[in-house]
Amino acid sequence: MIVVNLDVMMAKRKISSQELAEKIGITQANLSILKTNKGKAIRFSTLEKICEVLKCKPGDILDYIKEDN
């Protein structure tokens, strides 16, 4: 399972959801979906903008956790 740790990086960078959403050009609702791991996909262009604004790498906000079945 891919886990999005966007809220952790946002806290480290001291940026609000509203500010990040405005800077990357998506709605706060869509950003919330990403932050709460409810999203099914993310565009590379959106991921690139997030990384640019937060000055991080994709691996700083995306993690893989093996699911036990």
Backbone as JSON Lines, residues from 0, in Angstrom:
{"i":0,"aa":"M","n":[0.85,-1.17,0.0],"ca":[0.0,0.0,0.0],"c":[0.9,1.24,0.0]}
{"i":1,"aa":"I","n":[0.54,2.2,-0.82],"ca":[1.25,3.48,-0.85],"c":[0.59,4.41,0.16]}
{"i":2,"aa":"V","n":[1.4,5.0,1.01],"ca":[0.92,5.92,2.03],"c":[1.46,7.32,1.72]}
{"i":3,"aa":"V","n":[0.59,8.31,1.81],"ca":[0.97,9.7,1.56],"c":[1.19,10.39,2.91]}
{"i":4,"aa":"N","n":[2.42,10.84,3.14],"ca":[2.77,11.54,4.38],"c":[2.85,13.04,4.15]}
{"i":5,"aa":"L","n":[1.94,13.54,3.36],"ca":[1.96,14.96,2.99],"c":[1.8,15.86,4.2]}
{"i":6,"aa":"D","n":[0.93,15.48,5.12],"ca":[0.7,16.32,6.3],"c":[1.95,16.48,7.15]}
{"i":7,"aa":"V","n":[2.78,15.43,7.2],"ca":[4.03,15.5,7.96],"c":[4.98,16.52,7.33]}
{"i":8,"aa":"M","n":[5.13,16.46,6.0],"ca":[6.02,17.39,5.32],"c":[5.48,18.82,5.4]}
{"i":9,"aa":"M","n":[4.17,18.95,5.31],"ca":[3.58,20.29,5.43],"c":[3.86,20.88,6.8]}
{"i":10,"aa":"A","n":[3.77,20.06,7.83],"ca":[4.04,20.53,9.2],"c":[5.51,20.95,9.33]}
{"i":11,"aa":"K","n":[6.41,20.15,8.75],"ca":[7.83,20.48,8.81],"c":[8.12,21.8,8.11]}
{"i":12,"aa":"R","n":[7.41,22.07,7.02],"ca":[7.63,23.29,6.25],"c":[6.74,24.45,6.71]}
{"i":13,"aa":"K","n":[5.88,24.16,7.69],"ca":[4.99,25.18,8.27],"c":[4.16,25.88,7.2]}
{"i":14,"aa":"I","n":[3.45,25.05,6.41],"ca":[2.59,25.57,5.36],"c":[1.19,25.01,5.56]}
{"i":15,"aa":"S","n":[0.19,25.84,5.38],"ca":[-1.19,25.42,5.57],"c":[-1.72,24.73,4.31]}
{"i":16,"aa":"S","n":[-2.82,24.0,4.48],"ca":[-3.46,23.35,3.34],"c":[-3.9,24.38,2.32]}
{"i":17,"aa":"Q","n":[-4.46,25.47,2.8],"ca":[-4.93,26.51,1.89],"c":[-3.79,27.09,1.07]}
{"i":18,"aa":"E","n":[-2.68,27.38,1.73],"ca":[-1.53,27.96,1.03],"c":[-0.95,26.99,0.01]}
{"i":19,"aa":"L","n":[-0.8,25.73,0.4],"ca":[-0.24,24.74,-0.52],"c":[-1.17,24.53,-1.71]}
{"i":20,"aa":"A","n":[-2.46,24.41,-1.45],"ca":[-3.43,24.22,-2.53],"c":[-3.35,25.36,-3.54]}
{"i":21,"aa":"E","n":[-3.26,26.58,-3.04],"ca":[-3.17,27.75,-3.93],"c":[-1.89,27.71,-4.75]}
{"i":22,"aa":"K","n":[-0.78,27.36,-4.11],"ca":[0.51,27.38,-4.8],"c":[0.64,26.29,-5.85]}
{"i":23,"aa":"I","n":[-0.04,25.15,-5.65],"ca":[0.09,24.07,-6.62],"c":[-1.09,24.01,-7.58]}
{"i":24,"aa":"G","n":[-2.1,24.82,-7.33],"ca":[-3.2,24.94,-8.28],"c":[-4.24,23.84,-8.2]}
{"i":25,"aa":"I","n":[-4.52,23.33,-7.0],"ca":[-5.61,22.37,-6.83],"c":[-6.52,22.86,-5.71]}
{"i":26,"aa":"T","n":[-7.7,22.27,-5.63],"ca":[-8.64,22.68,-4.59],"c":[-8.21,22.11,-3.24]}
{"i":27,"aa":"Q","n":[-8.67,22.76,-2.17],"ca":[-8.38,22.25,-0.84],"c":[-9.01,20.87,-0.65]}
{"i":28,"aa":"A","n":[-10.16,20.64,-1.28],"ca":[-10.82,19.33,-1.18],"c":[-9.95,18.24,-1.78]}
{"i":29,"aa":"N","n":[-9.35,18.49,-2.94],"ca":[-8.47,17.5,-3.56],"c":[-7.2,17.3,-2.75]}
{"i":30,"aa":"L","n":[-6.69,18.36,-2.17],"ca":[-5.51,18.25,-1.32],"c":[-5.85,17.42,-0.08]}
{"i":31,"aa":"S","n":[-7.02,17.62,0.46],"ca":[-7.46,16.85,1.62],"c":[-7.54,15.37,1.31]}
{"i":32,"aa":"I","n":[-8.0,15.03,0.11],"ca":[-8.06,13.63,-0.31],"c":[-6.66,13.01,-0.33]}
{"i":33,"aa":"L","n":[-5.7,13.77,-0.81],"ca":[-4.31,13.28,-0.81],"c":[-3.79,13.11,0.61]}
{"i":34,"aa":"K","n":[-4.03,14.1,1.45],"ca":[-3.52,14.08,2.82],"c":[-4.09,12.94,3.65]}
{"i":35,"aa":"T","n":[-5.31,12.55,3.37],"ca":[-5.98,11.51,4.17],"c":[-5.87,10.12,3.55]}
{"i":36,"aa":"N","n":[-5.01,9.98,2.54],"ca":[-4.78,8.69,1.89],"c":[-6.04,8.1,1.25]}
{"i":37,"aa":"K","n":[-6.96,8.96,0.82],"ca":[-8.17,8.48,0.17],"c":[-8.07,8.55,-1.35]}
{"i":38,"aa":"G","n":[-6.99,9.13,-1.84],"ca":[-6.8,9.26,-3.28],"c":[-6.4,7.94,-3.91]}
{"i":39,"aa":"K","n":[-6.79,7.75,-5.15],"ca":[-6.43,6.54,-5.89],"c":[-5.25,6.78,-6.82]}
{"i":40,"aa":"A","n":[-4.95,8.06,-7.11],"ca":[-3.87,8.38,-8.03],"c":[-3.44,9.82,-7.8]}
{"i":41,"aa":"I","n":[-2.26,10.13,-8.31],"ca":[-1.77,11.51,-8.29],"c":[-1.04,11.74,-9.61]}
{"i":42,"aa":"R","n":[-1.3,12.86,-10.21],"ca":[-0.6,13.19,-11.46],"c":[0.84,13.55,-11.13]}
{"i":43,"aa":"F","n":[1.73,13.16,-12.02],"ca":[3.14,13.51,-11.82],"c":[3.31,15.02,-11.78]}
{"i":44,"aa":"S","n":[2.53,15.75,-12.57],"ca":[2.65,17.21,-12.58],"c":[2.26,17.79,-11.22]}
{"i":45,"aa":"T","n":[1.25,17.21,-10.58],"ca":[0.85,17.67,-9.24],"c":[1.92,17.31,-8.23]}
{"i":46,"aa":"L","n":[2.45,16.09,-8.31],"ca":[3.51,15.66,-7.4],"c":[4.74,16.55,-7.56]}
{"i":47,"aa":"E","n":[5.06,16.9,-8.8],"ca":[6.2,17.77,-9.06],"c":[6.01,19.14,-8.41]}
{"i":48,"aa":"K","n":[4.8,19.7,-8.53],"ca":[4.52,21.0,-7.93],"c":[4.6,20.94,-6.41]}
{"i":49,"aa":"I","n":[4.07,19.87,-5.83],"ca":[4.13,19.7,-4.37],"c":[5.59,19.68,-3.93]}
{"i":50,"aa":"C","n":[6.4,18.89,-4.62],"ca":[7.82,18.78,-4.26],"c":[8.54,20.12,-4.44]}
{"i":51,"aa":"E","n":[8.17,20.85,-5.47],"ca":[8.79,22.16,-5.7],"c":[8.46,23.12,-4.57]}
{"i":52,"aa":"V","n":[7.2,23.19,-4.19],"ca":[6.77,24.12,-3.14],"c":[7.33,23.71,-1.77]}
{"i":53,"aa":"L","n":[7.29,22.41,-1.48],"ca":[7.76,21.94,-0.16],"c":[9.27,21.68,-0.12]}
{"i":54,"aa":"K","n":[9.93,21.85,-1.27],"ca":[11.38,21.61,-1.37],"c":[11.73,20.22,-0.82]}
{"i":55,"aa":"C","n":[11.11,19.22,-1.45],"ca":[11.34,17.84,-1.03],"c":[11.37,16.93,-2.24]}
{"i":56,"aa":"K","n":[11.57,15.65,-2.0],"ca":[11.56,14.64,-3.05],"c":[10.3,13.8,-2.88]}
{"i":57,"aa":"P","n":[9.84,13.13,-3.95],"ca":[8.64,12.29,-3.83],"c":[8.73,11.29,-2.68]}
{"i":58,"aa":"G","n":[9.9,10.74,-2.46],"ca":[10.09,9.77,-1.37],"c":[9.91,10.37,0.02]}
{"i":59,"aa":"D","n":[9.95,11.7,0.11],"ca":[9.73,12.35,1.4],"c":[8.25,12.36,1.78]}
{"i":60,"aa":"I","n":[7.38,12.23,0.78],"ca":[5.94,12.27,1.08],"c":[5.22,10.97,0.71]}
{"i":61,"aa":"L","n":[5.86,10.11,-0.07],"ca":[5.24,8.84,-0.43],"c":[6.02,7.69,0.21]}
{"i":62,"aa":"D","n":[5.28,6.73,0.76],"ca":[5.92,5.59,1.41],"c":[5.18,4.32,0.99]}
{"i":63,"aa":"Y","n":[5.86,3.2,1.05],"ca":[5.25,1.92,0.72],"c":[5.23,1.06,1.98]}
{"i":64,"aa":"I","n":[4.05,0.52,2.28],"ca":[3.89,-0.38,3.42],"c":[3.29,-1.68,2.9]}
{"i":65,"aa":"K","n":[3.96,-2.79,3.17],"ca":[3.46,-4.07,2.7],"c":[2.23,-4.45,3.53]}
{"i":66,"aa":"E","n":[1.18,-4.83,2.8],"ca":[-0.05,-5.25,3.48],"c":[0.02,-6.74,3.78]}
{"i":67,"aa":"D","n":[-0.35,-7.11,4.99],"ca":[-0.4,-8.52,5.35],"c":[-1.76,-9.07,4.98]}
{"i":68,"aa":"N","n":[-1.75,-10.04,4.1],"ca":[-3.02,-10.64,3.66],"c":[-3.16,-12.03,4.23]}
